Amino acid sequence: MLKANQIMGINLWFVVRFDVTNTKRLIEDMSIEERKRFDFDIESINWEHYIKSVHIPGVRKHLLRQPPAAKL
């Protein structure tokens, strides 16, 4: 669970929880060939890193047109 008051200058007033249940079900329903072709391990994602280093900077750059901020 990612908790923060502020991430890269953006004030947060909520707690984020990532639920991968549906993704796990989808992977379970895939054939062995599909699993090999779309090699995807949902458990390997570091959500805190993704939000702080990928998602928020992308929103700031592409949607808000703000300059890059210093990394946390």
mmJSON file of the N, C-alpha and C atoms, coordinates in Angstrom:
{"data_MODEL":{"atom_site":{
"group_PDB":["ATOM","ATOM","ATOM","ATOM","ATOM","ATOM","ATOM","ATOM","ATOM","ATOM","ATOM","ATOM","ATOM","ATOM","ATOM","ATOM","ATOM","ATOM","ATOM","ATOM","ATOM","ATOM","ATOM","ATOM","ATOM","ATOM","ATOM","ATOM","ATOM","ATOM","ATOM","ATOM","ATOM","ATOM","ATOM","ATOM","ATOM","ATOM","ATOM","ATOM","ATOM","ATOM","ATOM","ATOM","ATOM","ATOM","ATOM","ATOM","ATOM","ATOM","ATOM","ATOM","ATOM","ATOM","ATOM","ATOM","ATOM","ATOM","ATOM","ATOM","ATOM","ATOM","ATOM","ATOM","ATOM","ATOM","ATOM","ATOM","ATOM","ATOM","ATOM","ATOM","ATOM","ATOM","ATOM","ATOM","ATOM","ATOM","ATOM","ATOM","ATOM","ATOM","ATOM","ATOM","ATOM","ATOM","ATOM","ATOM","ATOM","ATOM","ATOM","ATOM","ATOM","ATOM","ATOM","ATOM","ATOM","ATOM","ATOM","ATOM","ATOM","ATOM","ATOM","ATOM","ATOM","ATOM","ATOM","ATOM","ATOM","ATOM","ATOM","ATOM","ATOM","ATOM","ATOM","ATOM","ATOM","ATOM","ATOM","ATOM","ATOM","ATOM","ATOM","ATOM","ATOM","ATOM","ATOM","ATOM","ATOM","ATOM","ATOM","ATOM","ATOM","ATOM","ATOM","ATOM","ATOM","ATOM","ATOM","ATOM","ATOM","ATOM","ATOM","ATOM","ATOM","ATOM","ATOM","ATOM","ATOM","ATOM","ATOM","ATOM","ATOM","ATOM","ATOM","ATOM","ATOM","ATOM","ATOM","ATOM","ATOM","ATOM","ATOM","ATOM","ATOM","ATOM","ATOM","ATOM","ATOM","ATOM","ATOM","ATOM","ATOM","ATOM","ATOM","ATOM","ATOM","ATOM","ATOM","ATOM","ATOM","ATOM","ATOM","ATOM","ATOM","ATOM","ATOM","ATOM","ATOM","ATOM","ATOM","ATOM","ATOM","ATOM","ATOM","ATOM","ATOM","ATOM","ATOM","ATOM","ATOM","ATOM","ATOM","ATOM","ATOM","ATOM","ATOM","ATOM","ATOM","ATOM","ATOM","ATOM","ATOM","ATOM","ATOM","ATOM"],
"id":[1,2,3,4,5,6,7,8,9,10,11,12,13,14,15,16,17,18,19,20,21,22,23,24,25,26,27,28,29,30,31,32,33,34,35,36,37,38,39,40,41,42,43,44,45,46,47,48,49,50,51,52,53,54,55,56,57,58,59,60,61,62,63,64,65,66,67,68,69,70,71,72,73,74,75,76,77,78,79,80,81,82,83,84,85,86,87,88,89,90,91,92,93,94,95,96,97,98,99,100,101,102,103,104,105,106,107,108,109,110,111,112,113,114,115,116,117,118,119,120,121,122,123,124,125,126,127,128,129,130,131,132,133,134,135,136,137,138,139,140,141,142,143,144,145,146,147,148,149,150,151,152,153,154,155,156,157,158,159,160,161,162,163,164,165,166,167,168,169,170,171,172,173,174,175,176,177,178,179,180,181,182,183,184,185,186,187,188,189,190,191,192,193,194,195,196,197,198,199,200,201,202,203,204,205,206,207,208,209,210,211,212,213,214,215,216],
"type_symbol":["N","C","C","N","C","C","N","C","C","N","C","C","N","C","C","N","C","C","N","C","C","N","C","C","N","C","C","N","C","C","N","C","C","N","C","C","N","C","C","N","C","C","N","C","C","N","C","C","N","C","C","N","C","C","N","C","C","N","C","C","N","C","C","N","C","C","N","C","C","N","C","C","N","C","C","N","C","C","N","C","C","N","C","C","N","C","C","N","C","C","N","C","C","N","C","C","N","C","C","N","C","C","N","C","C","N","C","C","N","C","C","N","C","C","N","C","C","N","C","C","N","C","C","N","C","C","N","C","C","N","C","C","N","C","C","N","C","C","N","C","C","N","C","C","N","C","C","N","C","C","N","C","C","N","C","C","N","C","C","N","C","C","N","C","C","N","C","C","N","C","C","N","C","C","N","C","C","N","C","C","N","C","C","N","C","C","N","C","C","N","C","C","N","C","C","N","C","C","N","C","C","N","C","C","N","C","C","N","C","C","N","C","C","N","C","C"],
"label_atom_id":["N","CA","C","N","CA","C","N","CA","C","N","CA","C","N","CA","C","N","CA","C","N","CA","C","N","CA","C","N","CA","C","N","CA","C","N","CA","C","N","CA","C","N","CA","C","N","CA","C","N","CA","C","N","CA","C","N","CA","C","N","CA","C","N","CA","C","N","CA","C","N","CA","C","N","CA","C","N","CA","C","N","CA","C","N","CA","C","N","CA","C","N","CA","C","N","CA","C","N","CA","C","N","CA","C","N","CA","C","N","CA","C","N","CA","C","N","CA","C","N","CA","C","N","CA","C","N","CA","C","N","CA","C","N","CA","C","N","CA","C","N","CA","C","N","CA","C","N","CA","C","N","CA","C","N","CA","C","N","CA","C","N","CA","C","N","CA","C","N","CA","C","N","CA","C","N","CA","C","N","CA","C","N","CA","C","N","CA","C","N","CA","C","N","CA","C","N","CA","C","N","CA","C","N","CA","C","N","CA","C","N","CA","C","N","CA","C","N","CA","C","N","CA","C","N","CA","C","N","CA","C","N","CA","C","N","CA","C","N","CA","C","N","CA","C","N","CA","C","N","CA","C"],
"label_alt_id":[null,null,null,null,null,null,null,null,null,null,null,null,null,null,null,null,null,null,null,null,null,null,null,null,null,null,null,null,null,null,null,null,null,null,null,null,null,null,null,null,null,null,null,null,null,null,null,null,null,null,null,null,null,null,null,null,null,null,null,null,null,null,null,null,null,null,null,null,null,null,null,null,null,null,null,null,null,null,null,null,null,null,null,null,null,null,null,null,null,null,null,null,null,null,null,null,null,null,null,null,null,null,null,null,null,null,null,null,null,null,null,null,null,null,null,null,null,null,null,null,null,null,null,null,null,null,null,null,null,null,null,null,null,null,null,null,null,null,null,null,null,null,null,null,null,null,null,null,null,null,null,null,null,null,null,null,null,null,null,null,null,null,null,null,null,null,null,null,null,null,null,null,null,null,null,null,null,null,null,null,null,null,null,null,null,null,null,null,null,null,null,null,null,null,null,null,null,null,null,null,null,null,null,null,null,null,null,null,null,null,null,null,null,null,null,null],
"label_comp_id":["MET","MET","MET","LEU","LEU","LEU","LYS","LYS","LYS","ALA","ALA","ALA","ASN","ASN","ASN","GLN","GLN","GLN","ILE","ILE","ILE","MET","MET","MET","GLY","GLY","GLY","ILE","ILE","ILE","ASN","ASN","ASN","LEU","LEU","LEU","TRP","TRP","TRP","PHE","PHE","PHE","VAL","VAL","VAL","VAL","VAL","VAL","ARG","ARG","ARG","PHE","PHE","PHE","ASP","ASP","ASP","VAL","VAL","VAL","THR","THR","THR","ASN","ASN","ASN","THR","THR","THR","LYS","LYS","LYS","ARG","ARG","ARG","LEU","LEU","LEU","ILE","ILE","ILE","GLU","GLU","GLU","ASP","ASP","ASP","MET","MET","MET","SER","SER","SER","ILE","ILE","ILE","GLU","GLU","GLU","GLU","GLU","GLU","ARG","ARG","ARG","LYS","LYS","LYS","ARG","ARG","ARG","PHE","PHE","PHE","ASP","ASP","ASP","PHE","PHE","PHE","ASP","ASP","ASP","ILE","ILE","ILE","GLU","GLU","GLU","SER","SER","SER","ILE","ILE","ILE","ASN","ASN","ASN","TRP","TRP","TRP","GLU","GLU","GLU","HIS","HIS","HIS","TYR","TYR","TYR","ILE","ILE","ILE","LYS","LYS","LYS","SER","SER","SER","VAL","VAL","VAL","HIS","HIS","HIS","ILE","ILE","ILE","PRO","PRO","PRO","GLY","GLY","GLY","VAL","VAL","VAL","ARG","ARG","ARG","LYS","LYS","LYS","HIS","HIS","HIS","LEU","LEU","LEU","LEU","LEU","LEU","ARG","ARG","ARG","GLN","GLN","GLN","PRO","PRO","PRO","PRO","PRO","PRO","ALA","ALA","ALA","ALA","ALA","ALA","LYS","LYS","LYS","LEU","LEU","LEU"],
"label_asym_id":["A","A","A","A","A","A","A","A","A","A","A","A","A","A","A","A","A","A","A","A","A","A","A","A","A","A","A","A","A","A","A","A","A","A","A","A","A","A","A","A","A","A","A","A","A","A","A","A","A","A","A","A","A","A","A","A","A","A","A","A","A","A","A","A","A","A","A","A","A","A","A","A","A","A","A","A","A","A","A","A","A","A","A","A","A","A","A","A","A","A","A","A","A","A","A","A","A","A","A","A","A","A","A","A","A","A","A","A","A","A","A","A","A","A","A","A","A","A","A","A","A","A","A","A","A","A","A","A","A","A","A","A","A","A","A","A","A","A","A","A","A","A","A","A","A","A","A","A","A","A","A","A","A","A","A","A","A","A","A","A","A","A","A","A","A","A","A","A","A","A","A","A","A","A","A","A","A","A","A","A","A","A","A","A","A","A","A","A","A","A","A","A","A","A","A","A","A","A","A","A","A","A","A","A","A","A","A","A","A","A","A","A","A","A","A","A"],
"label_entity_id":["1","1","1","1","1","1","1","1","1","1","1","1","1","1","1","1","1","1","1","1","1","1","1","1","1","1","1","1","1","1","1","1","1","1","1","1","1","1","1","1","1","1","1","1","1","1","1","1","1","1","1","1","1","1","1","1","1","1","1","1","1","1","1","1","1","1","1","1","1","1","1","1","1","1","1","1","1","1","1","1","1","1","1","1","1","1","1","1","1","1","1","1","1","1","1","1","1","1","1","1","1","1","1","1","1","1","1","1","1","1","1","1","1","1","1","1","1","1","1","1","1","1","1","1","1","1","1","1","1","1","1","1","1","1","1","1","1","1","1","1","1","1","1","1","1","1","1","1","1","1","1","1","1","1","1","1","1","1","1","1","1","1","1","1","1","1","1","1","1","1","1","1","1","1","1","1","1","1","1","1","1","1","1","1","1","1","1","1","1","1","1","1","1","1","1","1","1","1","1","1","1","1","1","1","1","1","1","1","1","1","1","1","1","1","1","1"],
"label_seq_id":[1,1,1,2,2,2,3,3,3,4,4,4,5,5,5,6,6,6,7,7,7,8,8,8,9,9,9,10,10,10,11,11,11,12,12,12,13,13,13,14,14,14,15,15,15,16,16,16,17,17,17,18,18,18,19,19,19,20,20,20,21,21,21,22,22,22,23,23,23,24,24,24,25,25,25,26,26,26,27,27,27,28,28,28,29,29,29,30,30,30,31,31,31,32,32,32,33,33,33,34,34,34,35,35,35,36,36,36,37,37,37,38,38,38,39,39,39,40,40,40,41,41,41,42,42,42,43,43,43,44,44,44,45,45,45,46,46,46,47,47,47,48,48,48,49,49,49,50,50,50,51,51,51,52,52,52,53,53,53,54,54,54,55,55,55,56,56,56,57,57,57,58,58,58,59,59,59,60,60,60,61,61,61,62,62,62,63,63,63,64,64,64,65,65,65,66,66,66,67,67,67,68,68,68,69,69,69,70,70,70,71,71,71,72,72,72],
"pdbx_PDB_ins_code":[null,null,null,null,null,null,null,null,null,null,null,null,null,null,null,null,null,null,null,null,null,null,null,null,null,null,null,null,null,null,null,null,null,null,null,null,null,null,null,null,null,null,null,null,null,null,null,null,null,null,null,null,null,null,null,null,null,null,null,null,null,null,null,null,null,null,null,null,null,null,null,null,null,null,null,null,null,null,null,null,null,null,null,null,null,null,null,null,null,null,null,null,null,null,null,null,null,null,null,null,null,null,null,null,null,null,null,null,null,null,null,null,null,null,null,null,null,null,null,null,null,null,null,null,null,null,null,null,null,null,null,null,null,null,null,null,null,null,null,null,null,null,null,null,null,null,null,null,null,null,null,null,null,null,null,null,null,null,null,null,null,null,null,null,null,null,null,null,null,null,null,null,null,null,null,null,null,null,null,null,null,null,null,null,null,null,null,null,null,null,null,null,null,null,null,null,null,null,null,null,null,null,null,null,null,null,null,null,null,null,null,null,null,null,null,null],
"Cartn_x":[0.842,0.0,0.889,0.613,1.389,0.665,1.33,0.751,1.693,1.14,1.99,1.145,1.727,1.066,1.369,2.563,2.948,3.915,3.66,4.562,4.913,6.199,6.718,5.913,5.585,4.905,3.404,2.858,1.409,0.846,-0.051,-0.64,-1.621,-1.507,-2.411,-3.249,-4.484,-5.376,-6.05,-5.394,-5.969,-4.87,-5.267,-4.36,-4.632,-3.583,-3.726,-3.502,-4.399,-4.261,-4.414,-3.487,-3.51,-4.046,-5.085,-5.711,-5.445,-4.747,-4.368,-5.192,-6.294,-7.125,-7.577,-8.117,-8.617,-7.496,-6.343,-5.202,-4.737,-4.703,-4.317,-5.299,-6.583,-7.598,-7.392,-7.112,-6.875,-5.686,-4.606,-3.416,-3.726,-4.492,-4.871,-5.687,-6.487,-7.329,-6.567,-5.347,-4.548,-3.987,-3.804,-3.158,-1.667,-0.99,0.45,1.177,0.737,1.345,1.167,-0.028,-0.283,0.554,0.677,1.49,2.941,3.466,4.846,4.964,3.969,4.007,3.889,3.011,2.778,3.353,4.611,5.294,5.084,4.244,3.842,3.641,4.448,4.353,3.886,2.611,2.006,2.643,3.121,3.72,5.072,5.69,7.025,6.991,5.817,5.721,5.911,6.816,7.041,6.148,4.95,3.957,4.404,5.08,5.531,6.506,7.457,8.398,7.655,6.719,5.978,5.233,4.511,3.733,4.66,5.7,6.598,7.482,7.999,9.027,8.515,7.316,6.807,5.484,4.48,3.134,3.039,3.432,3.328,4.185,5.448,6.218,5.574,4.98,4.306,3.092,2.319,1.159,1.616,2.66,3.163,3.664,4.404,5.004,3.968,3.145,2.283,0.901,0.369,-0.96,-0.908,-0.042,0.036,1.067,1.883,2.923,3.866,4.223,5.146,6.554,7.576,8.945,9.175,10.134,10.436,10.82,10.389,10.729,11.835,12.465,13.514,12.898,13.668,13.194,13.071,12.123,11.929,12.952],
"Cartn_y":[-1.176,0.0,1.241,2.148,3.372,4.478,5.056,6.16,7.349,8.506,9.7,10.936,11.967,13.266,14.05,13.838,14.561,13.707,13.618,12.911,13.884,14.191,15.075,16.361,16.952,18.233,18.161,16.948,16.803,16.325,17.1,16.725,15.574,14.585,13.439,13.432,13.069,13.004,11.637,10.626,9.291,8.25,7.035,5.892,5.021,4.552,3.757,2.287,1.45,0.001,-0.635,-1.505,-2.151,-3.565,-3.868,-5.188,-5.873,-6.983,-7.691,-8.956,-9.097,-10.301,-10.594,-9.611,-9.835,-10.171,-9.554,-9.852,-11.282,-11.715,-13.098,-14.078,-13.772,-14.636,-14.719,-13.586,-13.557,-14.44,-14.327,-15.138,-16.622,-16.962,-18.359,-18.926,-18.091,-18.539,-18.661,-18.177,-18.241,-19.638,-20.01,-21.288,-21.173,-22.302,-22.301,-21.517,-21.671,-20.94,-19.427,-19.023,-17.59,-17.062,-17.859,-17.426,-17.214,-18.096,-17.939,-16.709,-16.517,-15.399,-14.049,-13.977,-12.728,-12.827,-13.189,-13.385,-12.152,-12.302,-11.17,-11.641,-11.125,-11.496,-10.287,-10.236,-9.104,-8.903,-9.964,-9.884,-9.166,-9.062,-8.462,-6.931,-6.35,-4.897,-4.211,-3.267,-2.443,-1.209,-1.249,-0.209,1.16,1.194,2.48,3.133,2.347,2.867,3.319,2.504,2.848,4.176,4.326,5.556,6.767,6.643,7.79,8.118,7.1,7.328,7.274,6.74,6.604,7.352,6.982,7.519,9.02,9.426,10.844,11.727,11.36,12.195,12.283,11.187,11.21,12.118,12.087,12.973,14.427,14.692,16.075,16.562,15.718,16.124,16.247,15.214,15.142,15.766,15.723,16.291,17.694,17.891,19.185,20.118,19.563,20.336,21.045,20.329,20.875,20.323,21.047,20.538,19.36,18.507,17.383,17.869,17.134,17.468,16.551,16.939,16.105,14.791,13.717,12.41,12.374,11.562,11.412,10.473],
"Cartn_z":[0.0,0.0,0.0,-0.888,-1.003,-0.266,0.721,1.485,1.375,1.135,1.068,1.209,1.781,1.836,0.569,0.033,-1.161,-1.971,-3.267,-4.176,-5.289,-5.404,-6.44,-6.553,-5.417,-5.415,-5.578,-5.725,-5.877,-4.549,-3.963,-2.681,-2.865,-2.0,-2.028,-0.764,-0.88,0.269,0.34,-0.222,-0.224,-0.077,0.198,0.276,-0.942,-1.578,-2.785,-2.447,-2.936,-2.755,-4.125,-4.471,-5.771,-5.617,-6.351,-6.315,-7.647,-7.61,-8.828,-9.039,-8.33,-8.407,-9.833,-10.514,-11.876,-12.847,-12.672,-13.54,-13.324,-12.062,-11.773,-12.405,-12.34,-12.969,-14.476,-15.082,-16.525,-16.887,-16.146,-16.413,-16.23,-15.205,-14.97,-16.115,-16.771,-17.885,-19.201,-19.233,-20.456,-20.663,-21.92,-22.227,-21.907,-21.857,-21.586,-22.676,-23.923,-25.031,-24.851,-24.444,-24.215,-23.062,-22.009,-20.866,-21.263,-22.131,-22.603,-23.497,-24.357,-25.308,-24.604,-23.602,-22.875,-21.472,-21.379,-20.096,-19.209,-18.214,-17.385,-15.961,-15.048,-13.632,-12.838,-12.535,-11.829,-10.447,-9.864,-8.526,-8.547,-9.732,-9.803,-9.901,-10.052,-10.2,-8.853,-8.82,-7.634,-7.81,-7.239,-7.469,-6.966,-5.846,-5.316,-6.299,-6.804,-7.798,-9.05,-9.52,-10.742,-10.582,-9.473,-9.267,-9.161,-8.337,-8.101,-9.303,-9.981,-11.001,-12.435,-12.652,-14.012,-14.188,-13.404,-13.599,-13.301,-12.103,-11.713,-12.628,-12.912,-13.834,-15.224,-15.694,-16.985,-16.994,-15.925,-15.803,-15.783,-14.997,-14.915,-16.268,-16.974,-18.248,-19.364,-19.534,-20.707,-20.513,-19.31,-19.084,-18.499,-17.515,-16.847,-17.488,-18.407,-19.094,-18.126,-17.055,-16.066,-16.336,-15.916,-16.076,-15.126,-15.455,-14.565,-13.17,-12.154,-10.771,-10.291,-9.199,-8.607,-8.143,-8.234,-7.795,-6.289,-5.808,-4.362,-3.798],
"occupancy":[1.0,1.0,1.0,1.0,1.0,1.0,1.0,1.0,1.0,1.0,1.0,1.0,1.0,1.0,1.0,1.0,1.0,1.0,1.0,1.0,1.0,1.0,1.0,1.0,1.0,1.0,1.0,1.0,1.0,1.0,1.0,1.0,1.0,1.0,1.0,1.0,1.0,1.0,1.0,1.0,1.0,1.0,1.0,1.0,1.0,1.0,1.0,1.0,1.0,1.0,1.0,1.0,1.0,1.0,1.0,1.0,1.0,1.0,1.0,1.0,1.0,1.0,1.0,1.0,1.0,1.0,1.0,1.0,1.0,1.0,1.0,1.0,1.0,1.0,1.0,1.0,1.0,1.0,1.0,1.0,1.0,1.0,1.0,1.0,1.0,1.0,1.0,1.0,1.0,1.0,1.0,1.0,1.0,1.0,1.0,1.0,1.0,1.0,1.0,1.0,1.0,1.0,1.0,1.0,1.0,1.0,1.0,1.0,1.0,1.0,1.0,1.0,1.0,1.0,1.0,1.0,1.0,1.0,1.0,1.0,1.0,1.0,1.0,1.0,1.0,1.0,1.0,1.0,1.0,1.0,1.0,1.0,1.0,1.0,1.0,1.0,1.0,1.0,1.0,1.0,1.0,1.0,1.0,1.0,1.0,1.0,1.0,1.0,1.0,1.0,1.0,1.0,1.0,1.0,1.0,1.0,1.0,1.0,1.0,1.0,1.0,1.0,1.0,1.0,1.0,1.0,1.0,1.0,1.0,1.0,1.0,1.0,1.0,1.0,1.0,1.0,1.0,1.0,1.0,1.0,1.0,1.0,1.0,1.0,1.0,1.0,1.0,1.0,1.0,1.0,1.0,1.0,1.0,1.0,1.0,1.0,1.0,1.0,1.0,1.0,1.0,1.0,1.0,1.0,1.0,1.0,1.0,1.0,1.0,1.0,1.0,1.0,1.0,1.0,1.0,1.0],
"B_iso_or_equiv":[0.0,0.0,0.0,0.0,0.0,0.0,0.0,0.0,0.0,0.0,0.0,0.0,0.0,0.0,0.0,0.0,0.0,0.0,0.0,0.0,0.0,0.0,0.0,0.0,0.0,0.0,0.0,0.0,0.0,0.0,0.0,0.0,0.0,0.0,0.0,0.0,0.0,0.0,0.0,0.0,0.0,0.0,0.0,0.0,0.0,0.0,0.0,0.0,0.0,0.0,0.0,0.0,0.0,0.0,0.0,0.0,0.0,0.0,0.0,0.0,0.0,0.0,0.0,0.0,0.0,0.0,0.0,0.0,0.0,0.0,0.0,0.0,0.0,0.0,0.0,0.0,0.0,0.0,0.0,0.0,0.0,0.0,0.0,0.0,0.0,0.0,0.0,0.0,0.0,0.0,0.0,0.0,0.0,0.0,0.0,0.0,0.0,0.0,0.0,0.0,0.0,0.0,0.0,0.0,0.0,0.0,0.0,0.0,0.0,0.0,0.0,0.0,0.0,0.0,0.0,0.0,0.0,0.0,0.0,0.0,0.0,0.0,0.0,0.0,0.0,0.0,0.0,0.0,0.0,0.0,0.0,0.0,0.0,0.0,0.0,0.0,0.0,0.0,0.0,0.0,0.0,0.0,0.0,0.0,0.0,0.0,0.0,0.0,0.0,0.0,0.0,0.0,0.0,0.0,0.0,0.0,0.0,0.0,0.0,0.0,0.0,0.0,0.0,0.0,0.0,0.0,0.0,0.0,0.0,0.0,0.0,0.0,0.0,0.0,0.0,0.0,0.0,0.0,0.0,0.0,0.0,0.0,0.0,0.0,0.0,0.0,0.0,0.0,0.0,0.0,0.0,0.0,0.0,0.0,0.0,0.0,0.0,0.0,0.0,0.0,0.0,0.0,0.0,0.0,0.0,0.0,0.0,0.0,0.0,0.0,0.0,0.0,0.0,0.0,0.0,0.0],
"pdbx_formal_charge":[null,null,null,null,null,null,null,null,null,null,null,null,null,null,null,null,null,null,null,null,null,null,null,null,null,null,null,null,null,null,null,null,null,null,null,null,null,null,null,null,null,null,null,null,null,null,null,null,null,null,null,null,null,null,null,null,null,null,null,null,null,null,null,null,null,null,null,null,null,null,null,null,null,null,null,null,null,null,null,null,null,null,null,null,null,null,null,null,null,null,null,null,null,null,null,null,null,null,null,null,null,null,null,null,null,null,null,null,null,null,null,null,null,null,null,null,null,null,null,null,null,null,null,null,null,null,null,null,null,null,null,null,null,null,null,null,null,null,null,null,null,null,null,null,null,null,null,null,null,null,null,null,null,null,null,null,null,null,null,null,null,null,null,null,null,null,null,null,null,null,null,null,null,null,null,null,null,null,null,null,null,null,null,null,null,null,null,null,null,null,null,null,null,null,null,null,null,null,null,null,null,null,null,null,null,null,null,null,null,null,null,null,null,null,null,null],
"auth_seq_id":[1,1,1,2,2,2,3,3,3,4,4,4,5,5,5,6,6,6,7,7,7,8,8,8,9,9,9,10,10,10,11,11,11,12,12,12,13,13,13,14,14,14,15,15,15,16,16,16,17,17,17,18,18,18,19,19,19,20,20,20,21,21,21,22,22,22,23,23,23,24,24,24,25,25,25,26,26,26,27,27,27,28,28,28,29,29,29,30,30,30,31,31,31,32,32,32,33,33,33,34,34,34,35,35,35,36,36,36,37,37,37,38,38,38,39,39,39,40,40,40,41,41,41,42,42,42,43,43,43,44,44,44,45,45,45,46,46,46,47,47,47,48,48,48,49,49,49,50,50,50,51,51,51,52,52,52,53,53,53,54,54,54,55,55,55,56,56,56,57,57,57,58,58,58,59,59,59,60,60,60,61,61,61,62,62,62,63,63,63,64,64,64,65,65,65,66,66,66,67,67,67,68,68,68,69,69,69,70,70,70,71,71,71,72,72,72],
"auth_comp_id":["MET","MET","MET","LEU","LEU","LEU","LYS","LYS","LYS","ALA","ALA","ALA","ASN","ASN","ASN","GLN","GLN","GLN","ILE","ILE","ILE","MET","MET","MET","GLY","GLY","GLY","ILE","ILE","ILE","ASN","ASN","ASN","LEU","LEU","LEU","TRP","TRP","TRP","PHE","PHE","PHE","VAL","VAL","VAL","VAL","VAL","VAL","ARG","ARG","ARG","PHE","PHE","PHE","ASP","ASP","ASP","VAL","VAL","VAL","THR","THR","THR","ASN","ASN","ASN","THR","THR","THR","LYS","LYS","LYS","ARG","ARG","ARG","LEU","LEU","LEU","ILE","ILE","ILE","GLU","GLU","GLU","ASP","ASP","ASP","MET","MET","MET","SER","SER","SER","ILE","ILE","ILE","GLU","GLU","GLU","GLU","GLU","GLU","ARG","ARG","ARG","LYS","LYS","LYS","ARG","ARG","ARG","PHE","PHE","PHE","ASP","ASP","ASP","PHE","PHE","PHE","ASP","ASP","ASP","ILE","ILE","ILE","GLU","GLU","GLU","SER","SER","SER","ILE","ILE","ILE","ASN","ASN","ASN","TRP","TRP","TRP","GLU","GLU","GLU","HIS","HIS","HIS","TYR","TYR","TYR","ILE","ILE","ILE","LYS","LYS","LYS","SER","SER","SER","VAL","VAL","VAL","HIS","HIS","HIS","ILE","ILE","ILE","PRO","PRO","PRO","GLY","GLY","GLY","VAL","VAL","VAL","ARG","ARG","ARG","LYS","LYS","LYS","HIS","HIS","HIS","LEU","LEU","LEU","LEU","LEU","LEU","ARG","ARG","ARG","GLN","GLN","GLN","PRO","PRO","PRO","PRO","PRO","PRO","ALA","ALA","ALA","ALA","ALA","ALA","LYS","LYS","LYS","LEU","LEU","LEU"],
"auth_asym_id":["A","A","A","A","A","A","A","A","A","A","A","A","A","A","A","A","A","A","A","A","A","A","A","A","A","A","A","A","A","A","A","A","A","A","A","A","A","A","A","A","A","A","A","A","A","A","A","A","A","A","A","A","A","A","A","A","A","A","A","A","A","A","A","A","A","A","A","A","A","A","A","A","A","A","A","A","A","A","A","A","A","A","A","A","A","A","A","A","A","A","A","A","A","A","A","A","A","A","A","A","A","A","A","A","A","A","A","A","A","A","A","A","A","A","A","A","A","A","A","A","A","A","A","A","A","A","A","A","A","A","A","A","A","A","A","A","A","A","A","A","A","A","A","A","A","A","A","A","A","A","A","A","A","A","A","A","A","A","A","A","A","A","A","A","A","A","A","A","A","A","A","A","A","A","A","A","A","A","A","A","A","A","A","A","A","A","A","A","A","A","A","A","A","A","A","A","A","A","A","A","A","A","A","A","A","A","A","A","A","A","A","A","A","A","A","A"],
"auth_atom_id":["N","CA","C","N","CA","C","N","CA","C","N","CA","C","N","CA","C","N","CA","C","N","CA","C","N","CA","C","N","CA","C","N","CA","C","N","CA","C","N","CA","C","N","CA","C","N","CA","C","N","CA","C","N","CA","C","N","CA","C","N","CA","C","N","CA","C","N","CA","C","N","CA","C","N","CA","C","N","CA","C","N","CA","C","N","CA","C","N","CA","C","N","CA","C","N","CA","C","N","CA","C","N","CA","C","N","CA","C","N","CA","C","N","CA","C","N","CA","C","N","CA","C","N","CA","C","N","CA","C","N","CA","C","N","CA","C","N","CA","C","N","CA","C","N","CA","C","N","CA","C","N","CA","C","N","CA","C","N","CA","C","N","CA","C","N","CA","C","N","CA","C","N","CA","C","N","CA","C","N","CA","C","N","CA","C","N","CA","C","N","CA","C","N","CA","C","N","CA","C","N","CA","C","N","CA","C","N","CA","C","N","CA","C","N","CA","C","N","CA","C","N","CA","C","N","CA","C","N","CA","C","N","CA","C","N","CA","C","N","CA","C","N","CA","C","N","CA","C","N","CA","C"],
"pdbx_PDB_model_num":[1,1,1,1,1,1,1,1,1,1,1,1,1,1,1,1,1,1,1,1,1,1,1,1,1,1,1,1,1,1,1,1,1,1,1,1,1,1,1,1,1,1,1,1,1,1,1,1,1,1,1,1,1,1,1,1,1,1,1,1,1,1,1,1,1,1,1,1,1,1,1,1,1,1,1,1,1,1,1,1,1,1,1,1,1,1,1,1,1,1,1,1,1,1,1,1,1,1,1,1,1,1,1,1,1,1,1,1,1,1,1,1,1,1,1,1,1,1,1,1,1,1,1,1,1,1,1,1,1,1,1,1,1,1,1,1,1,1,1,1,1,1,1,1,1,1,1,1,1,1,1,1,1,1,1,1,1,1,1,1,1,1,1,1,1,1,1,1,1,1,1,1,1,1,1,1,1,1,1,1,1,1,1,1,1,1,1,1,1,1,1,1,1,1,1,1,1,1,1,1,1,1,1,1,1,1,1,1,1,1,1,1,1,1,1,1]
}}}
